[in-house]
Amino acid sequence: MHPIKIKRRFNWRGHIKANAYQVDALGDPELRYWTEALETPYAVQFSEAEEEALIDTTEALWEMSCEFLDRFFTEETPGAVGDRLTRLDILPEYSNPRKG
């Protein structure tokens, strides 16, 4: 992977606000989060091999996450799932994904 210099978009701050990013990029006084705020803005270009490695790793992480959730929400004994949710301080309204 290697960096590529880019030009700042004319309204990059407006773009952040308009797209409701989950991170408060504009709340950081030095704007370290957003690449267009850097002294020299840049993007990163990946090689095909790097892209494939990212895809494979992302798919493996997805599979592990699904396996974890299957195990977490399997009720071996009555109340086991509720106990796990309580230990994690998950609020009752979020404890049953089928409710809603």
C-alpha positions as CSV (number, residue, x, y, z in Angstrom):
1,M,0.0,0.0,0.0
2,H,1.2,3.5,-0.6
3,P,-0.1,7.0,-0.1
4,I,-1.3,9.2,-2.9
5,K,-1.6,13.0,-2.5
6,I,-5.1,14.2,-3.1
7,K,-6.7,17.6,-3.3
8,R,-9.2,18.7,-0.7
9,R,-12.8,18.8,-1.9
10,F,-14.2,22.3,-1.9
11,N,-16.9,21.5,0.7
12,W,-15.3,18.6,2.6
13,R,-16.6,19.9,6.0
14,G,-20.1,20.2,4.6
15,H,-19.8,16.7,3.2
16,I,-19.0,15.3,6.7
17,K,-22.0,17.1,8.2
18,A,-24.4,16.2,5.4
19,N,-23.6,12.5,5.5
20,A,-24.0,12.1,9.3
21,Y,-20.8,10.2,9.9
22,Q,-20.8,8.3,13.2
23,V,-17.5,9.8,14.3
24,D,-17.5,13.4,15.4
25,A,-14.8,14.3,12.9
26,L,-15.4,18.0,13.2
27,G,-15.4,17.8,17.0
28,D,-11.6,17.1,17.0
29,P,-9.9,20.4,17.3
30,E,-7.0,19.2,15.2
31,L,-9.1,17.2,12.9
32,R,-6.7,14.3,13.0
33,Y,-9.5,11.8,12.0
34,W,-10.2,13.2,8.5
35,T,-7.6,13.0,5.9
36,E,-8.6,16.2,4.1
37,A,-7.9,18.1,7.3
38,L,-4.2,17.0,7.2
39,E,-1.6,19.4,6.1
40,T,-1.0,17.2,3.1
41,P,-4.2,15.2,2.4
42,Y,-3.8,11.7,1.0
43,A,-5.5,8.5,0.1
44,V,-4.1,5.0,0.2
45,Q,-3.9,2.7,-2.8
46,F,-3.7,-1.0,-2.1
47,S,-2.2,-3.6,-4.4
48,E,-4.4,-6.5,-5.7
49,A,-2.8,-8.9,-3.3
50,E,-3.5,-6.5,-0.4
51,E,-7.1,-6.1,-1.4
52,E,-7.5,-9.9,-1.5
53,A,-5.9,-10.2,1.9
54,L,-8.3,-7.6,3.3
55,I,-11.3,-9.4,1.7
56,D,-10.2,-12.8,3.1
57,T,-9.6,-11.3,6.6
58,T,-12.9,-9.5,6.6
59,E,-14.8,-12.7,5.6
60,A,-13.0,-14.7,8.3
61,L,-13.9,-12.0,10.9
62,W,-17.5,-12.1,9.7
63,E,-17.6,-15.8,10.1
64,M,-16.1,-15.7,13.6
65,S,-18.5,-13.0,14.6
66,C,-21.5,-15.1,13.5
67,E,-20.1,-18.1,15.3
68,F,-19.7,-16.1,18.4
69,L,-23.2,-14.7,18.3
70,D,-24.6,-18.2,17.7
71,R,-22.8,-19.5,20.8
72,F,-23.7,-16.4,22.8
73,F,-27.4,-16.7,22.1
74,T,-27.6,-20.4,22.6
75,E,-29.5,-21.2,25.8
76,E,-27.8,-24.2,27.3
77,T,-29.8,-23.8,30.5
78,P,-32.8,-21.6,31.2
79,G,-31.7,-18.0,31.7
80,A,-28.1,-18.5,30.5
81,V,-28.5,-15.9,27.7
82,G,-30.2,-13.4,30.1
83,D,-27.3,-13.9,32.6
84,R,-24.7,-13.1,29.9
85,L,-26.6,-10.0,28.8
86,T,-26.9,-8.8,32.4
87,R,-23.1,-9.3,33.0
88,L,-22.5,-7.2,30.0
89,D,-24.9,-4.5,31.2
90,I,-27.0,-4.8,28.1
91,L,-30.3,-3.0,28.6
92,P,-33.4,-5.2,28.6
93,E,-34.9,-3.5,25.5
94,Y,-31.9,-4.7,23.5
95,S,-31.8,-8.2,24.9
96,N,-34.3,-9.7,22.5
97,P,-33.6,-8.9,18.8
98,R,-37.0,-10.4,17.8
99,K,-38.9,-7.8,19.8
100,G,-39.5,-4.5,18.1
